[in-house]
Amino acid sequence: MANVKIIEAKSQQVSEVASKLKDSSCVVVADYRGLNVKQVTELRKQLREAGVEFQVFKNTLVRRATANAELSELDEYLTGPTAIAFSKDDVVAPAKILADFAKKNDKLSVKAGVVEGRVVGVEQIQELASLPSREGLLSMLLSVLQAPVRNFALAVKAVAEKQEGGAQEA
């Protein structure tokens, strides 16, 4: 008979993974087979700097967690060595970091993900990775919001200069 402590520990892990799947705005599932320790350390560093949690789990454990989180469609991607990146805040960061890392290291491959509670394939993760980061989007928004004010200020300045020129001629 299985040890009760082991069963309790695994049950707790399943519930933790299920809550991470539910609470994260973006989850990316990747196959890391063939990466060496240096490469994995670098990848973890990049993800940690972006506020993304990156962990390796047994597929059977994750399958139980997906059942609890009502994300069973993800089960078909849980084969082979699987690492999962969880991000609560930034939807783009895990997809962008893993996709960029996969371009440089052919051993890493993105399998699928969960975006805002929906299971998506590798194509959607790649599309998400091509989006600008949150900071980039905010700076774009800021420049769009500033443009009318800047244009108004330039127009006022031009009118003032024109009136000064007309006053000097008179």
C-alpha positions in Angstrom: 0.0 0.0 0.0 1.2 3.5 -0.9 2.6 5.7 1.8 -0.1 8.1 3.1 2.4 11.0 3.3 3.5 10.5 -0.3 -0.2 10.5 -1.5 -0.9 13.7 0.5 2.2 15.4 -0.9 1.2 14.5 -4.5 -2.3 15.6 -3.9 -1.1 18.9 -2.6 1.1 19.3 -5.7 -1.8 18.5 -8.0 -3.9 21.2 -6.3 -1.0 23.7 -6.5 -0.6 23.1 -10.2 -4.4 23.3 -10.8 -4.5 26.6 -9.0 -1.6 27.9 -11.0 -3.3 26.8 -14.2 -6.5 28.7 -13.1 -4.8 31.8 -11.8 -2.3 32.4 -14.6 -3.2 34.7 -17.5 -0.7 32.7 -19.6 0.7 29.2 -19.4 3.2 27.9 -21.9 4.1 24.1 -22.1 7.5 23.3 -23.6 9.7 20.3 -24.3 13.1 21.0 -23.0 14.7 17.7 -23.9 18.3 18.1 -24.9 19.0 21.4 -23.2 22.1 21.4 -21.0 22.3 22.9 -17.5 23.8 26.2 -18.7 21.0 26.7 -21.2 18.2 25.8 -18.7 19.8 28.2 -16.1 19.9 31.0 -18.7 16.2 30.3 -19.7 15.1 30.3 -16.0 17.0 33.6 -15.4 15.2 35.3 -18.4 11.8 34.0 -17.2 12.4 35.0 -13.6 13.4 38.5 -14.6 10.1 38.8 -16.4 8.2 37.5 -13.4 7.4 34.1 -14.9 7.5 30.9 -12.9 9.1 28.0 -14.8 8.8 24.4 -13.4 9.2 20.8 -14.5 6.4 18.4 -13.5 5.5 14.8 -14.1 3.0 14.5 -16.9 0.7 12.3 -14.8 0.6 14.9 -12.1 -0.2 17.7 -14.6 -3.0 15.6 -16.2 -4.7 15.3 -12.8 -4.3 19.1 -12.3 -5.7 19.8 -15.8 -8.8 17.7 -14.9 -9.2 19.7 -11.6 -8.8 23.0 -13.6 -11.1 21.9 -16.3 -8.4 22.2 -19.0 -8.2 18.5 -20.1 -7.6 19.6 -23.7 -4.0 20.3 -22.6 -3.5 16.6 -21.9 -2.6 15.7 -25.5 0.5 18.0 -25.3 1.7 16.3 -22.1 4.2 13.8 -23.6 7.9 13.6 -23.0 9.8 15.9 -20.7 7.5 18.8 -20.0 8.3 22.2 -18.5 5.6 24.8 -17.8 5.9 28.5 -17.6 3.2 30.3 -15.5 2.6 34.1 -15.7 -0.1 35.7 -13.6 0.3 39.3 -15.0 1.9 39.4 -18.4 0.2 37.4 -21.1 3.0 38.0 -23.7 6.2 37.5 -21.6 6.3 33.7 -21.3 5.4 33.1 -24.9 7.9 35.7 -26.1 10.8 34.5 -24.0 10.3 30.8 -24.7 9.8 31.4 -28.5 12.9 33.6 -28.7 14.9 31.0 -26.7 13.6 28.2 -29.0 14.8 30.2 -32.1 18.4 30.2 -30.6 18.2 26.7 -29.1 16.6 24.1 -31.4 16.4 21.7 -28.5 13.6 23.7 -26.9 10.2 23.5 -28.5 6.9 25.1 -27.5 4.1 22.6 -27.4 1.0 24.5 -26.4 -0.4 26.9 -23.8 -3.3 28.3 -21.9 -4.2 31.9 -22.5 -6.9 33.5 -20.4 -8.3 30.1 -19.5 -8.4 28.7 -23.1 -6.1 26.0 -24.4 -4.2 27.1 -27.5 -1.8 25.5 -29.9 1.7 26.3 -30.8 0.6 28.6 -33.6 -1.4 30.9 -31.2 1.6 30.9 -28.8 3.9 32.0 -31.7 1.4 34.8 -32.6 1.3 35.9 -29.0 5.1 35.9 -29.0 5.2 38.2 -32.0 3.3 40.9 -30.1 5.2 43.7 -28.3 5.8 43.4 -24.6 3.5 45.0 -22.1 5.9 47.9 -21.8 6.1 48.3 -25.6 2.3 48.4 -25.8 2.1 51.0 -23.0 4.6 53.2 -24.8 2.7 52.9 -28.0 -0.5 53.8 -26.2 1.2 56.8 -24.6 2.5 58.1 -27.9 -0.9 57.8 -29.4 -2.4 59.7 -26.5 0.3 62.4 -26.6 0.0 63.0 -30.4 -3.1 65.2 -30.3 -1.7 67.3 -27.5 1.7 67.6 -29.2 0.0 68.6 -32.5 -2.2 71.2 -30.7 0.9 72.7 -29.0 2.7 72.9 -32.4 -0.4 74.6 -33.9 -0.6 77.2 -31.0 3.2 77.8 -31.4 2.8 78.4 -35.1 -0.1 80.8 -34.6 1.9 82.7 -32.0 4.9 83.0 -34.2 2.8 84.1 -37.1 1.2 86.9 -35.0 4.6 88.0 -33.7 5.8 88.2 -37.3 2.7 90.2 -38.3 3.2 92.6 -35.3 6.8 93.2 -36.2 5.9 94.1 -39.8 3.3 96.7 -38.7 
